[in-house]
Amino acid sequence: MNKKGRVFSGARPTGRQHLGNYLGAVQNYVKLQDEYECIYCIVDVHALTTMETTKDLKSNSLEMALDWLAAGVRPEDTIIFIQSHVPEVMELHTMLSMVTPLGKLTDLPTFKEKVREQPNNVNYGLVGYPVLMAADILLYKANFVPVGVDQAPHIEFTREVARSFNFRYGKNVLVEPQMKVTEVPKVLGIDGQQKMGKSLNNHIEIASSPEETQARVMQMVTDPARIKRSDPGNPDVCNVFSMHKIFSSREDVEMVNVECRRAGIGCVDCKKLYAKNLNEHLAPLRERRTKLADDPQAIWDILDHGAQQARTIARQTMQEVRDAIGLP
């Protein structure tokens, strides 16, 4: 099958993936493999810009790779690797920094957001984060980058960097990537208020046991106006119902939608049904993950092989970059 082009995507090594990661990125990674040549990277160097300790960096990278592979990322078709294992990205980052105005970096919304989040750790790497991100994409001459619309400024920044480099050195070496907009469902945490995330401890890990999953689901906030079991509910404002629509059958969704509104089903039963359906959906993934986890060295071998494949592309790009610049 002829592929439609090359896709690149990277994610920080946050360890075990939660439902927000699964629905927002991992499922899309799996689907894209059928039509595109895919390169997926665990961006450990990016993570250093905000980490106070790196003690879990290696284990988190392994856990993330396990979840990706268990979900269906195919190493026989797709390059999967760890960012720091391809040092050419650091070299390209340096070269691209020479054609990037400082003011452009400090004006990016994500930089301003990070400064607010960590005012005592505004390091050089944080300022140059978008340049390294651009280097990730441009090093592999990716045609497409799958992102949500909120990431559009970074993709446009990457295109501008490629354009600036090509113009300054008079060679069309770097490929301007296109943004491939992905439909990312809004996944709220168990608090029903904020986006699901580990830092808020409001997440549900896809690799959790069925018992752990049910326990977390039972903590989920439902319709805040429904006080008693006999009170009619409003599924339209209930986070549990929003997840039913993703993981439950059409019949279950319709039943909850009707019975909740007339108090025919209580919140406890609604959550138990969601936990059951969620566990059934994730059961095959968890089974594959358990088998993969029995041989962690095999996962490192996959990542090492992916890095070798990535370096083959990276070395060629960097030779073209050096030649374009005129480096001796």
Summary of the structure (lengths in Angstrom):
residues: 328
radius of gyration: 22.1
end to end distance: 40.9
largest distance: 79.1
contacts: 1021
relative contact order: 0.14
helix: 57%
strand: 9%
